[in-house]
Amino acid sequence: MLRSTFLATLIFLFLGAVAAQGAPSLQEQPSTTTTQISPGNFVGTLDIRPSDVFKDTDSFRTENSVSFGYRFPSRLQVLYQQELWSNLSDSPKLAGGAQGSVFARDGFFSLSLDKFWKSEDQTWFASYEGRAYLPTFAARRDAGMITAVRNYFTLGKKVTPYLTLTATETPVAHIYSQNAFGGKANPLFESRFQFKATVNLTSQLTLGLPLIWQDTKMRESAGAAKSGIWDNYIWVNPEIFYALDSHYTLGLAYYDIGGLTKNDLSDLQIMEGLRDGVVQFIFKASL
């Protein structure tokens, strides 16, 4: 009952906000104007996500983040982003804070080059982002995390004015001071692959459909759970965003937390995996 009520409320709020701005037309042509390199400027985003967690019994939380940085004229951007979550109800499976508290999750420095290469016909492009994570999340810090370094390599194709496909490979080095904590092995190395379809329904309404495969090599530790194995996690994260203007965006999102396959890839569990997930209402404000 809580699940259906929360989901219906999110959809109602999202559609109401869209309607208040005027119903978008599916015949509206997305802008095809070539993006010009703008002067350097400061960038920042506040992302607030009230979330309903569907696992066992419903629980509620917010998954927020704030970022601030600088975009150079050459497409280079540097910023720091900090995740700030809070428990809105009793969530025993959510480590980090008591009910009603706000606590730090992951924080990272990012250096990115957006579409640093384009083909002559402007339909193919490549982007890069590097991240260095800090041990700002207490649960990972207690487990011995020093840092994690991610490198996102993206190749994209603008198939039509409405559809863009991207493939992103992300090798991740996990650096810990110990091999295990609390009876569970810590990660050593991870390969994360994402295939994503982005659909511009109108110039303001965008649908993102990513499929993500994480393959993580766990550290060796005698007696620890998952010691030395390759731990697989395949999941989805559909999101739909409506841009109210150049600074404010509303959205809805879902991601599963059960995984669409067993962790050794021995079998599919699509329905079971999708049953456990998180539904989010999104509000973004940017500089």
C-alpha positions, 0 to 999 in steps of 0.5 A: 500500500505504501509503495503504490501510494508513494509511486502514485504521488511521485508521478502525480507531482512530476506530471503536474509540474510538467503540465504547469509548464505547458504540455510538451509536443512530441512533434517538437524538434530538438535543437540541432544547433552546434554547441559553441565553446563558452567562456570559463565559468563556475558550475554547481548542482544541488540534487535532491532525491526523496526515495522509496526503497522496496525491499522487504518492507518499504522504507524512505530516505533521501539520496542527495548530492551537491557539487561545485567546480569550474568549467574551462573554455576548452571543455575541461571541467573540474569539480568536487561532489559530495553525496548527503543521504538521510533516513526518513524512516527506520532503515536497518539495512541503510548504514550511516545514520539514524532515523532523521539524520543527514550523513555523508556518503561518497565524495569525489573530485572529478576531472572531465572532458565532454565530447573532446573528440567528434567525427566529421559528421558530428554524429560520433563523439568521445568523452572522458571523466576521471574520479578520485574518491575520498573515504567520506562514507563512514561504513567504507572508511571503517572497512579500511577504504583509502580511495577509489580511482575511476576512469570513465571512457565513453564512445557515443553515436547520435543516431537521430536527432532524438536518439543517442547511444553511448557505451562507457567502460570504467576500470576502478581501482579500490585501495584499502588498508585491509583485505576484509572487514566484518567478515566480508572481503573488500574489493580490489578491482572493478570493471564497470560497463554501461550501455545507454540509450538517451531519447529526447522526447522533446527539447525539454523532456529526456529519457535515459535507459542505461544497463550497467554491468559491474564485475568486481574482483574481491580481495583474498581473505581466509574465512571472509565472505566472497573472498577472491571471487569475481562478484557480478552485479547487473542492474538498470537505472531508467530516468526521465527528466523535464527541464523547467528552464536552464537552471531547474529540472524535475525527474523520476528514476528507478534503480534495482538493488537485487541484480538481474543475474546471480553474482556468478552469472549462473542464472537470470533473476530479472523479476526477483531483481526488479522487485527490490529497488528504489523509486525516486523523485528528483529535483535539480538546481544548477548554476 
